[in-house]
Amino acid sequence: MELAYIPSPSTGVVHLGPIPLRGYAFCIIIGVFAAVWLGNKRWIARGGKPGTVADIAVWAVPFGLVGGRLYHVITDYQLYFGEGRNWVDAFKIWEGGLGIWGAIAFGAVGAWIGCRLRGIPLPAWADALAPGIAIAQAAGRWGNWFNQELYGRATDLPWAVEISDGPNRVGGTYHPTFLYESLWCLGVAALVIWADRRFRLGHGRAFALYVAAYCAGRAWIEYMRVDEAHHILGLRLNVWTAITVFVLAVVYLAVSAKLRPGREEVVEPDRGPAASDPAAATKPADAKDAAKDAAEAADAKAGAKPGEAEDAGAAAPAAEPAAAPKADLAKPAAAEKAPAQAGGAADAPGADKL
């Protein structure tokens, strides 16, 4: 007797008047916003500008959606081009079917384009976004719950998911592999955040850690699934993909740590006016030097000493204001000097002091 289970929604679409709100799309949108929000906070913490992550995501997200759909259609082509199938269904992305491998690969191409336009390194941007991508996947997997897809073998466990009868599925209770992967992705996000703080990962290593950790979980979760898939040597195609990508990510971690240890000091080089306009950094100093030269020239005409010229240069921005007070100081000196000369040679030393 089944004591408990996770019920599935009776429908994956809620109609708001004439507008259909699809649970699958809603979960993906929530995931994208969560990834951009967290990625923006991490990017700013590393010295980047606010809004840069969102600007590049404008390129990465559409590319990722296209890549994810292409991977799914190519690897499960029999669902759309087999006998009795309608190839137009390949474009119905709202019915489910996004391959994470294609989404990440094509999304990286879009992100590379955006990074090139902004003049920032792609590995640094990927490091900032890595845990956010894992959270986006955790949210997106609940879209499979709305569509009653991606479940595992039959079970009577209390957390089994109930699946109703429908096209290509038999009603019953099954392992909720969508839930397993969602929880695993949240754990991956926490791992990447912790490791990044602890070891100051840079040059794409935080992203590589996310990839390796996700693949480790995806391999055993994929092994539990019972939906139709291609097999190679007894294993599902996605299991082999997870193993291959895991090895590549671990190799990158090791090689990158050896060749480029540490973290990037500057992730967005064009920050501030000095970087965008090199001449701007010298303008204040040039103006001060010009004022000082003008003051010294005016003091030289008025007969001021070199030390007084420096004081005047700091106080007076132009030559004429500095010359006026010095001329006034010169008058008393000249008036006292005349009696000293009339008094004879004995008063000459006193005149030199003035």
PyMOL commands that set and color helices and strands:
alter all, ss='L'
color gray80, all
select helices_A, chain A and resi 23-45+52-75+78-81+87-91+93-95+100-118+122-146+177-199+205-224+237-259+273-276+278-281+283-302+306-315+319-343+345-353
alter helices_A, ss='H'
color red, helices_A
select strands_A, chain A and resi 13-16+19-22+161-163+172-174+231-232+235-236
alter strands_A, ss='S'
color yellow, strands_A
deselect
rebuild
show_as cartoon
